[in-house]
């Protein structure tokens, strides 16, 4: 019996080690290569806040890994619109992920009244980012045909942001996307990518890579879409943190105290995403006070609560 527990213990420890390793890299990068965000100097972070962010990130990564196989059962391509007339919301995951990464966000958005919410997958992550962006474009086109909608909204985590921008700019999605909300997306790359083999999308996501520099030419918010960027100065995958913002975005909004994966499971983030999806005027949004106090949760939704 004890031999059966060993693999479970190892699987539980992996997210902890990964989180610790990436936060050590984050600390080194922040200390040795500080860069201002929108002309604001990096804020001083207390040790307790960093430890709390690490714990939340580890729990979030554990939940992400545990739900990873659920892609096999996840609804990625709708047969028809669940609510006719409502613009579909398409969720685009990051490097190495899949549609199951958005299970919790999808559930929260549906509870908030967004019926036509669909998560998609692209694979494998090590191929050229242009080919991955083409998969994203095909998913969007298929969902638009299936729902009969003229436009869609995108919610993108991590590399899903640059891939969606490429698809809008170069693959025919211009004019078909109303708004794009990015969560911790390395729009100008991340130094952490230098730790991965220099091939395919990992190499293209390196900080200030030729691919991302070319993508920003002519404006970093293409196709007439409205862009909103959520970022965190404690993002342990996006370094420097300022690479997660876009100069031409309608709003760049910090999400304090959250690591990279924790952005997917934060009630605060979900509340802001819902606000952006219903916003008609580009006025600063006001986040509910009680949402500001909510911690990240990684618990799956309980059955029977709708």
N, C-alpha and C positions, 0 to 999 in steps of 0.2 A: 504493500500500500504506500509506503514512504517513497518508493521509486516513482510512483505516479505523481506525487506532490512536487518532486524536484523540478520537472519542466515548468510547472505552474509558478513556482517560486522564481525561477530564472526569468520567465516571461514578465513577471511582475517587477523584477529588478531592472530589466533593460530600459524601460522609460526613465527610471530614476537616474541611471548612469548617463543616458543620452542627454537628459535635461541638465545634469550637472556639468557635463563636458561642454555643452553649447553655451551655458551661462559663463563658464570660465573663459571661453573665447570672447563672449560678449563683453566681459569685464576688461579683458586685455585690450580689445579694440576701443572700447569707450575711454579707457585711461590713456592709451598711447596715440590714438587718432581721433580726438574729439572734433566733431563738426557741428556747427550751429544748424538749427532747424528753423527755416524762415527768419534768419538773422537773429534768432534767440539762442543765447548760450545754453549748453546742456545744464539741466537743473541738478542740484545736489540730491542724491538718493540716499535715504536712510537704510541701514543694514536690515532692519526689520521688514521694510517694504520689499527689498530684494529677496529675502528668504520667503516671504509670503508669495511673491510672484513665482519663485522656483517651485514651491509646493503646488500651486495651482497649475503650473505648466506640466509638472510631472503627472498630476491627476488627469489633466486633459489629454496628454499623450497616451496614457494608459487606456483611457476610454476610446481614443481614436484607434489604437491598435486592436482592442478587443472587438470593435465593431467593423473592422476592415473587411472581413469576409462577407458581411451582410450586403455587399454590392451585388452578390448573386441574386438577391431577392428584391433589390431596390428598384422602384419604378423610375426608369430613366427616360422612357419615350412614351408619352401619353397617346392613347387611342383617340381621345377627343378632349376638348376643354372641359374641366370640371365645373366651371362657371362661365357660361357664354358671355362675351363682352368684357371680361376682365383680362387685362394684359398679363401674359405669362411672366413669371419670375424664374429665371434659369440660374442655377447655382453651379459655379465652376471651381473645382478644387485646385490644389497646388501640386507641386512637384512630388511625385511618388504616391499621391493619394488616389482616392476614387470617390464616387458619388456618395458612398456611405459616410464620408467625413461630414456631410451636411445633414445627417439624420436629425440631429437636435435642432439645428437652425430651421430646417424645413418644418418640423413639428411646431416650433414657436411661431413661424410666419403663418402657418395655417390656422393656428389658434387666434392669431391677430386678424383673421379675415381674408387672407390671401389664399384662395383656393387653388389657383393654377401655379403651383410651385413645383419645379422639376429640377432634379440634380442630374448631372451628366458626368461621364468619365472619358478620359483620353489616355492612351497607353501605346507603347511603353515610354517611360519618362526619359530614357537615355537617347532617344532619337532627336533629330533636328526640331527646334521649337516651331519652325514654320509648318512642319507636318502635323505637329500637335495642335497648332492653331487652326489648321484645316479641319481637324476632327471637331474642334469646338464650333467652327462655322457650320459644319454639316449638322451637328446636333441642334443648333439654333434654327436653321432652315427647316429641319424636320418638325420641330415643335411648333414653329409658326404655321406650317402647313396643316398640322394635326389640329391645332386650336383655331385656325382661321383668323388669327390676329395679324395686324399689320406690323406691329412692333413688339419687342420684348424688353424686359429689364434684366440686367445681369448683376449678380452678387458673386464676387470673385475673391478667393482666398489665395494668398501667396502668388505663385507663378501664374495662376489663372488670370490675374490682372494684365500682365504684359501680353499673354496669349490672346486675350479678348481684344486688347487694343490693336494687335496685329491683324486679327480677323476683321475688325471694323475698318481698318485703314486699307488693307490689301486684298481681302477675300470676299468682298461683296456685301458686308454687313452694314456699310454706311447707310444711314437713313432707316435702318431696321431696328436700331437699338435706341430706346428713349433715354435710359439712365444706366450708369455703371457705378456700382458701389464696390470698392476694393478694400479688403481686410489684410493689412500687413503685406501688401504686394511690393516686391522689389522692382519698381518701375525703372530704376536706373541701375539695377543689379545689387548684389550683396557680396561682401568680402568672404562670407562663409563658403561661397561656391568654390573658392580656391582650394578647399579641403576635399572636394570631390574630383573624380577623374575628369580631365579636360576633354570631354566628348559630349556631343549633342547639346541638349537643353541646359545641362549643368554648366558647360563652358559658356553658353550664351547668356546665362544669368549672372555671370561674374560682373563685378562693379565696373560700370562704364564700358561694357563690352561693345564691340562694333555693332552687334545686332541691336542692342538697346539704344545706342546712340543714333543709329539710322532710324529706329522706330520713332524717336522723338523729333525728327526733322519735320518741319512744317507744322509743328504744334503737337503737344503731348496728349491732347484730348480729341481724337479724330472723329469724323463721321457725324458731327452735329449732336453727338450724345452728351448728356450732362453727367459729369464725373464727380463722385464724392469719395474721398479717401480717408479711411480710418487707420490710424497707426499707433504704435506704442514705443516709447523710449526704452522699454524693457523687452522688446522683441528680440529674442535670442537667435533668430535666424536672419533677420534683416539688418545689415550693418553697412553703413551708418543708418540710423533710424530715418533720417531725412530722405532717403531714397524711396520711401513708401509714400511720398506726397507728390502731387503734380502741380506745377505752377499755374496751369490753366483750369484746374478743377474748380467747381463751384464752392466746395468747402473741403479743407483738410482738417480733420478733427482728431485730437489725441485721445487715446483710451488708456489712461494711466494704470500701471500695475499689472499689465497683462503680457504674458509671453506669446509666442507665435501661434501655438496650437490653442491656447486659451482664448484667443479671439473668436474661435469657432463656437465656444460653449459659454460665452458670457451673456447673461441677461441684459447687461448694459449695452453691449454691442447689438444684440437682437432688437432692442428697443429703438436704437438709433437707426438701424437698417430699415425697420418698419416706418419710421418717420420719413426717411428719405424716399421711400417707395410711394408714399402718399403725398409728398410735398408738391405743391403746384407753383409756389413762388419761392424764389431763391433768397429767403430770409433766414438768418441764423436760427437753428432749431433749439428748442429748449427741452432738455432731457428731464424726465420726472425725477423729483428729489429722491424718492424711494429707490429708483433704479440706480442712482449714484451710489447707494449704500449696499446694493446687492453684490454678493460675491459671485465668482464664476462657479457654475455648476456643471458637473459631468454626469449627473444621474439621468438615465433615459426616462422618457415620459411614462407615467403610469397608465396602464390600460383603463379605459372607462372614463377618463377625464378629458372632456372636449369643451 
